[in-house]
């Protein structure tokens, strides 16, 4: 029941460098669709950018997932992509990626070692920008481009289901689509049939 795991290892590298990145969403639109393959434009500017994003996962706003395959020569920045299902010309294709943000680096020369031993503890370094703003009650300016905005999309209207004629011929009668003219009520103006005694007797005999 009681046991211990003992292992030995070697530290290969101590890397304290950090990289600050920002979310980036690139969008494009299809201009040719072939079943589950489509040609996308407007997402990249050059074929070199497409080559960097080959095999990257993409998605449409309707939720169809896909993958970037290869750049096209007919239009600069366009590429061929495959999807799980056939997409529409009205779909917007996007890819989620990250953008590296370069942070300016500052340095301050530390001169406390040049002071006397009894004065080294009283040395104070340069204040940061955050400390100066905090002491003077200065708030940072808000960048509107960095705020999340509510996405408003119109409800997608799909075309009515159309069953091919060769498939309709194989369906049973109960599942075949019934063609009724618009504004026509088949139950309206229907004449009620009343059977007499002899007709009712014949009808009951065949039940």
C-alpha positions, 0 to 999 in steps of 0.5 A, a space after each residue: 500500500 505504501 510505496 515511493 517512486 525514486 528517479 534521477 534526471 538531468 537538467 538540460 536547459 534553463 530558459 527564462 525567456 518569455 514571449 508575449 503573443 496576441 490572438 489573431 484571427 485571419 478571415 477569407 471567403 471562398 470563390 470556387 467550391 467543388 464538393 468538399 474542396 474550395 478555393 479561398 481568397 482574401 486571407 493571405 497576401 502572398 504564397 509565402 504566407 500560405 506556405 507558412 500556414 500549410 496543414 493549419 486547421 481552419 473553420 467556417 462560421 457555420 462550424 464546418 472544419 477544414 485544413 489548408 492544403 496548398 497555394 494557388 498560382 492563379 491568384 496571389 494569396 489564394 489557396 486550396 482547402 478541404 472541408 468535412 462537408 460542402 460549404 456555401 459561397 456565403 460562408 466566411 472561413 477563418 484561422 486562429 493564430 498568434 501574433 508575437 508582440 515585441 516589448 521594448 526593453 529598458 535597463 538601469 545601471 545598478 551603482 549600489 556596489 560603489 557606495 559605502 557598506 553602511 549606505 548600500 541598504 538605503 539605495 533605491 533603484 529607478 521607479 517603474 512607469 507603473 509605480 509612477 502612475 500608481 503614486 500619481 493616480 494616473 490610469 492607463 488609456 484604453 485601446 478600443 482595438 484591444 477590447 472584445 466586441 459583441 459579434 452580431 450575425 444574422 440568422 442563416 436561412 437554408 433552402 428547403 429540402 429537395 429530393 431528387 426524382 429518382 430517389 422519390 420513385 424508390 420511396 414508399 407512398 407515405 414518405 413521398 412529398 405531396 404536391 399541393 398548390 399554394 392556398 389550396 385546402 384539400 379538406 375544404 368544400 369536400 362533400 360528405 358521402 352518406 351510405 344507405 342501408 344496402 350500401 352499408 351492408 355491402 361495405 361491411 361484408 368486405 371488411 
